[in-house]
Amino acid sequence: MAATFSSTSGDLHSPILSKNTTGTEKICIDDMLEKYCGEFGKWQLKHFILTCLAWALEAFHTMVMIFADREPDW
């Protein structure tokens, strides 16, 4: 994915590093993440599902405390 440098736009697709005499290349955030962290694969999917599962279980636990904590009138 080729990105062009625009000094007026502050979006994520504008390059972070500019081409200069030292030979650095223009890359945007998406390209940098893909280059140094890799693409979305099986491990990332597994991690995402386990994290969402933990959040869902915590949400159920919170809802039980909210709705089951009523004291009877007697």
Secondary structure, DSSP 4 states (H G I P E B T S, - for coil): ------SS--STTS-SSPP-TT-PPP--HHHHHHHHH----HHHHHHHHHHHHHHHHHHHHHHHHHHS-PPP--
